[in-house]
Amino acid sequence: GAGVSQSPSNKVTEKGKDVELRCDPISGHTALYWYRQSLGQGLEFLIYFQGNSAPDKSGLPSDRFSAERTGGSVSTLTIQRTQQEDSAVYLCASSRAIGGQPQHFGDGTRLSIL
Amino acid sequence: GESVGLHLPTLSVQEGDNSIINCAYSNSASDYFIWYKQESGKGPQFIIDIRSNMDKRQGQRVTVLLNKTVKHLSLQIAATQPGDSAVYFCAESAGNMLTFGGGTRLMVKP
């Protein structure tokens, strides 16, 4: 498909474990964003990447959260030493350029911390 | 409307009627606005966007209205169908990022 692809779609893990979430953006999109959505809530910005520029990490809630984008395409969001409050849906979006462009979302990874 | 925790504002409409979903935004410097539809278990789906140099933009069965004076955005859906049932989010941007509102749940009664 031509849309944003995220994996896994669901992840259940024990408190204290590390998790990696993957995002494949739409081909040719230079901007990539990560959001978090708790049950019944809006979207909370985490981080974005634009081309080869340094990422904007201003939304990351703690130093347990990090993200990489390799080769300007695939991105991985890593959460270390997971806590129960990390349980949420993690959404990835991409857009042709940064700012003033519609962001196109994947269906997210539903993360549950036991 | 804006949400508070799990209690999303809900708009219930009869199938075939028109729906109007409202959103108040906070940043007077915002120059780009967008509406998303989110169905259960899915990511937000782009519906329509508008830039601040416009007051109105129409798509297929949808119209977005922007009132910059009172910082208000609305989404109108004509002839609402059961498939329109979802949570609708508005978002605003004054630069590189989108800031999302809390969402409104639209329920369509057959």
Interface residues (C-beta under 8 A of the other chain):
Chain A: V4 Y33 L39 G40 Q41 G42 L43 F45 Y48 Q50 D56 L91 A93 I98 G99 G100 P102 Q103 H104 F105 G106 D107 G108
Chain B: S3 G5 L6 H7 L8 D31 Y32 I34 Y36 G41 K42 G43 P44 Q45 F46 D49 R51 F89 S93 G95 N96 M97 L98 T99 F100 G101 G102 G103
